[in-house]
Amino acid sequence: MSADKPEVTTVTSKGQVTIPSRLREEFGLEQGTKLMVVPTDYGLVLKKIELPSVEEFQDRVAERAEDTDLSPDELNQLVHEARATDP
């Protein structure tokens, strides 16, 4: 773990930072990797977001579809409502 070897980076005028290559390699950060920025009492924490593959997501939806009585139209309506309330 890299907690014992801190690295220094700079915030650009656009609010961007470069994560040092050693840490990108260690944590498997590639172009397009999503990170969550969490404010804490001690500063900011970056957390890699592990998204399922399309196949894993489809499998999860199929498993849950067996346990629910929603029609496709009702499901679409719920998705649209959730997106409308997302900040």
Chimera marker file (.cmm) of the C-alpha trace (Angstrom):
<marker_set name="trace">
<marker id="1" x="0.000" y="0.000" z="0.000" r="1" g="1" b="0" radius="0.5"/>
<marker id="2" x="1.244" y="3.495" z="-0.788" r="1" g="1" b="0" radius="0.5"/>
<marker id="3" x="0.141" y="5.299" z="2.368" r="1" g="1" b="0" radius="0.5"/>
<marker id="4" x="3.764" y="5.463" z="3.508" r="1" g="1" b="0" radius="0.5"/>
<marker id="5" x="4.995" y="7.217" z="0.336" r="1" g="1" b="0" radius="0.5"/>
<marker id="6" x="2.945" y="10.352" z="-0.355" r="1" g="1" b="0" radius="0.5"/>
<marker id="7" x="3.163" y="12.032" z="-3.756" r="1" g="1" b="0" radius="0.5"/>
<marker id="8" x="2.699" y="15.706" z="-4.644" r="1" g="1" b="0" radius="0.5"/>
<marker id="9" x="0.599" y="16.901" z="-7.561" r="1" g="1" b="0" radius="0.5"/>
<marker id="10" x="-0.769" y="20.277" z="-8.691" r="1" g="1" b="0" radius="0.5"/>
<marker id="11" x="-4.321" y="21.430" z="-9.397" r="1" g="1" b="0" radius="0.5"/>
<marker id="12" x="-4.589" y="23.028" z="-12.869" r="1" g="1" b="0" radius="0.5"/>
<marker id="13" x="-6.650" y="26.100" z="-13.739" r="1" g="1" b="0" radius="0.5"/>
<marker id="14" x="-9.400" y="23.693" z="-14.826" r="1" g="1" b="0" radius="0.5"/>
<marker id="15" x="-9.408" y="21.906" z="-11.456" r="1" g="1" b="0" radius="0.5"/>
<marker id="16" x="-7.631" y="18.833" z="-12.817" r="1" g="1" b="0" radius="0.5"/>
<marker id="17" x="-4.916" y="16.848" z="-11.077" r="1" g="1" b="0" radius="0.5"/>
<marker id="18" x="-2.502" y="14.260" z="-12.412" r="1" g="1" b="0" radius="0.5"/>
<marker id="19" x="-2.259" y="11.095" z="-10.356" r="1" g="1" b="0" radius="0.5"/>
<marker id="20" x="1.380" y="9.965" z="-10.401" r="1" g="1" b="0" radius="0.5"/>
<marker id="21" x="2.043" y="6.979" z="-12.671" r="1" g="1" b="0" radius="0.5"/>
<marker id="22" x="3.251" y="4.779" z="-9.812" r="1" g="1" b="0" radius="0.5"/>
<marker id="23" x="-0.100" y="5.192" z="-8.053" r="1" g="1" b="0" radius="0.5"/>
<marker id="24" x="-2.114" y="4.772" z="-11.274" r="1" g="1" b="0" radius="0.5"/>
<marker id="25" x="-0.362" y="1.464" z="-11.878" r="1" g="1" b="0" radius="0.5"/>
<marker id="26" x="-0.716" y="0.304" z="-8.272" r="1" g="1" b="0" radius="0.5"/>
<marker id="27" x="-4.443" y="1.031" z="-8.155" r="1" g="1" b="0" radius="0.5"/>
<marker id="28" x="-5.295" y="0.043" z="-11.728" r="1" g="1" b="0" radius="0.5"/>
<marker id="29" x="-6.339" y="3.528" z="-12.825" r="1" g="1" b="0" radius="0.5"/>
<marker id="30" x="-6.615" y="3.797" z="-16.589" r="1" g="1" b="0" radius="0.5"/>
<marker id="31" x="-8.036" y="6.426" z="-18.892" r="1" g="1" b="0" radius="0.5"/>
<marker id="32" x="-11.774" y="6.603" z="-18.273" r="1" g="1" b="0" radius="0.5"/>
<marker id="33" x="-11.635" y="5.139" z="-14.749" r="1" g="1" b="0" radius="0.5"/>
<marker id="34" x="-14.317" y="6.764" z="-12.589" r="1" g="1" b="0" radius="0.5"/>
<marker id="35" x="-13.294" y="8.158" z="-9.204" r="1" g="1" b="0" radius="0.5"/>
<marker id="36" x="-15.571" y="9.395" z="-6.442" r="1" g="1" b="0" radius="0.5"/>
<marker id="37" x="-14.305" y="12.455" z="-4.543" r="1" g="1" b="0" radius="0.5"/>
<marker id="38" x="-15.318" y="12.293" z="-0.878" r="1" g="1" b="0" radius="0.5"/>
<marker id="39" x="-14.852" y="15.307" z="1.402" r="1" g="1" b="0" radius="0.5"/>
<marker id="40" x="-13.787" y="14.382" z="4.949" r="1" g="1" b="0" radius="0.5"/>
<marker id="41" x="-12.653" y="16.247" z="8.049" r="1" g="1" b="0" radius="0.5"/>
<marker id="42" x="-9.069" y="15.468" z="6.973" r="1" g="1" b="0" radius="0.5"/>
<marker id="43" x="-9.315" y="16.500" z="3.311" r="1" g="1" b="0" radius="0.5"/>
<marker id="44" x="-10.425" y="14.842" z="0.107" r="1" g="1" b="0" radius="0.5"/>
<marker id="45" x="-10.445" y="11.103" z="-0.495" r="1" g="1" b="0" radius="0.5"/>
<marker id="46" x="-10.472" y="9.584" z="-3.992" r="1" g="1" b="0" radius="0.5"/>
<marker id="47" x="-12.299" y="6.257" z="-4.316" r="1" g="1" b="0" radius="0.5"/>
<marker id="48" x="-12.232" y="4.143" z="-7.464" r="1" g="1" b="0" radius="0.5"/>
<marker id="49" x="-15.741" y="3.267" z="-8.564" r="1" g="1" b="0" radius="0.5"/>
<marker id="50" x="-16.016" y="-0.367" z="-9.609" r="1" g="1" b="0" radius="0.5"/>
<marker id="51" x="-18.806" y="-0.566" z="-12.186" r="1" g="1" b="0" radius="0.5"/>
<marker id="52" x="-20.098" y="-3.952" z="-13.344" r="1" g="1" b="0" radius="0.5"/>
<marker id="53" x="-19.645" y="-4.996" z="-16.955" r="1" g="1" b="0" radius="0.5"/>
<marker id="54" x="-22.674" y="-4.797" z="-19.251" r="1" g="1" b="0" radius="0.5"/>
<marker id="55" x="-23.067" y="-8.573" z="-18.998" r="1" g="1" b="0" radius="0.5"/>
<marker id="56" x="-22.947" y="-8.498" z="-15.171" r="1" g="1" b="0" radius="0.5"/>
<marker id="57" x="-25.500" y="-5.678" z="-15.123" r="1" g="1" b="0" radius="0.5"/>
<marker id="58" x="-27.838" y="-7.550" z="-17.487" r="1" g="1" b="0" radius="0.5"/>
<marker id="59" x="-27.545" y="-10.676" z="-15.324" r="1" g="1" b="0" radius="0.5"/>
<marker id="60" x="-28.413" y="-8.675" z="-12.193" r="1" g="1" b="0" radius="0.5"/>
<marker id="61" x="-31.432" y="-7.108" z="-13.905" r="1" g="1" b="0" radius="0.5"/>
<marker id="62" x="-32.616" y="-10.513" z="-15.154" r="1" g="1" b="0" radius="0.5"/>
<marker id="63" x="-32.316" y="-12.021" z="-11.643" r="1" g="1" b="0" radius="0.5"/>
<marker id="64" x="-34.308" y="-9.199" z="-10.081" r="1" g="1" b="0" radius="0.5"/>
<marker id="65" x="-36.884" y="-9.196" z="-12.873" r="1" g="1" b="0" radius="0.5"/>
<marker id="66" x="-37.954" y="-12.659" z="-11.748" r="1" g="1" b="0" radius="0.5"/>
<marker id="67" x="-38.779" y="-11.251" z="-8.287" r="1" g="1" b="0" radius="0.5"/>
<marker id="68" x="-40.806" y="-8.189" z="-9.344" r="1" g="1" b="0" radius="0.5"/>
<marker id="69" x="-44.142" y="-7.599" z="-11.015" r="1" g="1" b="0" radius="0.5"/>
<marker id="70" x="-43.240" y="-4.352" z="-12.815" r="1" g="1" b="0" radius="0.5"/>
<marker id="71" x="-44.027" y="-4.019" z="-16.489" r="1" g="1" b="0" radius="0.5"/>
<marker id="72" x="-41.372" y="-2.586" z="-18.816" r="1" g="1" b="0" radius="0.5"/>
<marker id="73" x="-43.368" y="0.672" z="-18.992" r="1" g="1" b="0" radius="0.5"/>
<marker id="74" x="-43.511" y="0.914" z="-15.183" r="1" g="1" b="0" radius="0.5"/>
<marker id="75" x="-39.789" y="0.245" z="-14.984" r="1" g="1" b="0" radius="0.5"/>
<marker id="76" x="-39.045" y="2.943" z="-17.581" r="1" g="1" b="0" radius="0.5"/>
<marker id="77" x="-41.202" y="5.395" z="-15.636" r="1" g="1" b="0" radius="0.5"/>
<marker id="78" x="-39.241" y="4.687" z="-12.437" r="1" g="1" b="0" radius="0.5"/>
<marker id="79" x="-35.942" y="5.207" z="-14.282" r="1" g="1" b="0" radius="0.5"/>
<marker id="80" x="-37.148" y="8.547" z="-15.698" r="1" g="1" b="0" radius="0.5"/>
<marker id="81" x="-38.334" y="9.680" z="-12.263" r="1" g="1" b="0" radius="0.5"/>
<marker id="82" x="-35.011" y="8.736" z="-10.674" r="1" g="1" b="0" radius="0.5"/>
<marker id="83" x="-33.062" y="10.613" z="-13.350" r="1" g="1" b="0" radius="0.5"/>
<marker id="84" x="-35.245" y="13.700" z="-12.886" r="1" g="1" b="0" radius="0.5"/>
<marker id="85" x="-34.445" y="13.827" z="-9.165" r="1" g="1" b="0" radius="0.5"/>
<marker id="86" x="-30.696" y="13.151" z="-9.601" r="1" g="1" b="0" radius="0.5"/>
<marker id="87" x="-28.768" y="16.369" z="-8.756" r="1" g="1" b="0" radius="0.5"/>
<link id1="1" id2="2" r="1" g="1" b="0" radius="0.2"/>
<link id1="2" id2="3" r="1" g="1" b="0" radius="0.2"/>
<link id1="3" id2="4" r="1" g="1" b="0" radius="0.2"/>
<link id1="4" id2="5" r="1" g="1" b="0" radius="0.2"/>
<link id1="5" id2="6" r="1" g="1" b="0" radius="0.2"/>
<link id1="6" id2="7" r="1" g="1" b="0" radius="0.2"/>
<link id1="7" id2="8" r="1" g="1" b="0" radius="0.2"/>
<link id1="8" id2="9" r="1" g="1" b="0" radius="0.2"/>
<link id1="9" id2="10" r="1" g="1" b="0" radius="0.2"/>
<link id1="10" id2="11" r="1" g="1" b="0" radius="0.2"/>
<link id1="11" id2="12" r="1" g="1" b="0" radius="0.2"/>
<link id1="12" id2="13" r="1" g="1" b="0" radius="0.2"/>
<link id1="13" id2="14" r="1" g="1" b="0" radius="0.2"/>
<link id1="14" id2="15" r="1" g="1" b="0" radius="0.2"/>
<link id1="15" id2="16" r="1" g="1" b="0" radius="0.2"/>
<link id1="16" id2="17" r="1" g="1" b="0" radius="0.2"/>
<link id1="17" id2="18" r="1" g="1" b="0" radius="0.2"/>
<link id1="18" id2="19" r="1" g="1" b="0" radius="0.2"/>
<link id1="19" id2="20" r="1" g="1" b="0" radius="0.2"/>
<link id1="20" id2="21" r="1" g="1" b="0" radius="0.2"/>
<link id1="21" id2="22" r="1" g="1" b="0" radius="0.2"/>
<link id1="22" id2="23" r="1" g="1" b="0" radius="0.2"/>
<link id1="23" id2="24" r="1" g="1" b="0" radius="0.2"/>
<link id1="24" id2="25" r="1" g="1" b="0" radius="0.2"/>
<link id1="25" id2="26" r="1" g="1" b="0" radius="0.2"/>
<link id1="26" id2="27" r="1" g="1" b="0" radius="0.2"/>
<link id1="27" id2="28" r="1" g="1" b="0" radius="0.2"/>
<link id1="28" id2="29" r="1" g="1" b="0" radius="0.2"/>
<link id1="29" id2="30" r="1" g="1" b="0" radius="0.2"/>
<link id1="30" id2="31" r="1" g="1" b="0" radius="0.2"/>
<link id1="31" id2="32" r="1" g="1" b="0" radius="0.2"/>
<link id1="32" id2="33" r="1" g="1" b="0" radius="0.2"/>
<link id1="33" id2="34" r="1" g="1" b="0" radius="0.2"/>
<link id1="34" id2="35" r="1" g="1" b="0" radius="0.2"/>
<link id1="35" id2="36" r="1" g="1" b="0" radius="0.2"/>
<link id1="36" id2="37" r="1" g="1" b="0" radius="0.2"/>
<link id1="37" id2="38" r="1" g="1" b="0" radius="0.2"/>
<link id1="38" id2="39" r="1" g="1" b="0" radius="0.2"/>
<link id1="39" id2="40" r="1" g="1" b="0" radius="0.2"/>
<link id1="40" id2="41" r="1" g="1" b="0" radius="0.2"/>
<link id1="41" id2="42" r="1" g="1" b="0" radius="0.2"/>
<link id1="42" id2="43" r="1" g="1" b="0" radius="0.2"/>
<link id1="43" id2="44" r="1" g="1" b="0" radius="0.2"/>
<link id1="44" id2="45" r="1" g="1" b="0" radius="0.2"/>
<link id1="45" id2="46" r="1" g="1" b="0" radius="0.2"/>
<link id1="46" id2="47" r="1" g="1" b="0" radius="0.2"/>
<link id1="47" id2="48" r="1" g="1" b="0" radius="0.2"/>
<link id1="48" id2="49" r="1" g="1" b="0" radius="0.2"/>
<link id1="49" id2="50" r="1" g="1" b="0" radius="0.2"/>
<link id1="50" id2="51" r="1" g="1" b="0" radius="0.2"/>
<link id1="51" id2="52" r="1" g="1" b="0" radius="0.2"/>
<link id1="52" id2="53" r="1" g="1" b="0" radius="0.2"/>
<link id1="53" id2="54" r="1" g="1" b="0" radius="0.2"/>
<link id1="54" id2="55" r="1" g="1" b="0" radius="0.2"/>
<link id1="55" id2="56" r="1" g="1" b="0" radius="0.2"/>
<link id1="56" id2="57" r="1" g="1" b="0" radius="0.2"/>
<link id1="57" id2="58" r="1" g="1" b="0" radius="0.2"/>
<link id1="58" id2="59" r="1" g="1" b="0" radius="0.2"/>
<link id1="59" id2="60" r="1" g="1" b="0" radius="0.2"/>
<link id1="60" id2="61" r="1" g="1" b="0" radius="0.2"/>
<link id1="61" id2="62" r="1" g="1" b="0" radius="0.2"/>
<link id1="62" id2="63" r="1" g="1" b="0" radius="0.2"/>
<link id1="63" id2="64" r="1" g="1" b="0" radius="0.2"/>
<link id1="64" id2="65" r="1" g="1" b="0" radius="0.2"/>
<link id1="65" id2="66" r="1" g="1" b="0" radius="0.2"/>
<link id1="66" id2="67" r="1" g="1" b="0" radius="0.2"/>
<link id1="67" id2="68" r="1" g="1" b="0" radius="0.2"/>
<link id1="68" id2="69" r="1" g="1" b="0" radius="0.2"/>
<link id1="69" id2="70" r="1" g="1" b="0" radius="0.2"/>
<link id1="70" id2="71" r="1" g="1" b="0" radius="0.2"/>
<link id1="71" id2="72" r="1" g="1" b="0" radius="0.2"/>
<link id1="72" id2="73" r="1" g="1" b="0" radius="0.2"/>
<link id1="73" id2="74" r="1" g="1" b="0" radius="0.2"/>
<link id1="74" id2="75" r="1" g="1" b="0" radius="0.2"/>
<link id1="75" id2="76" r="1" g="1" b="0" radius="0.2"/>
<link id1="76" id2="77" r="1" g="1" b="0" radius="0.2"/>
<link id1="77" id2="78" r="1" g="1" b="0" radius="0.2"/>
<link id1="78" id2="79" r="1" g="1" b="0" radius="0.2"/>
<link id1="79" id2="80" r="1" g="1" b="0" radius="0.2"/>
<link id1="80" id2="81" r="1" g="1" b="0" radius="0.2"/>
<link id1="81" id2="82" r="1" g="1" b="0" radius="0.2"/>
<link id1="82" id2="83" r="1" g="1" b="0" radius="0.2"/>
<link id1="83" id2="84" r="1" g="1" b="0" radius="0.2"/>
<link id1="84" id2="85" r="1" g="1" b="0" radius="0.2"/>
<link id1="85" id2="86" r="1" g="1" b="0" radius="0.2"/>
<link id1="86" id2="87" r="1" g="1" b="0" radius="0.2"/>
</marker_set>
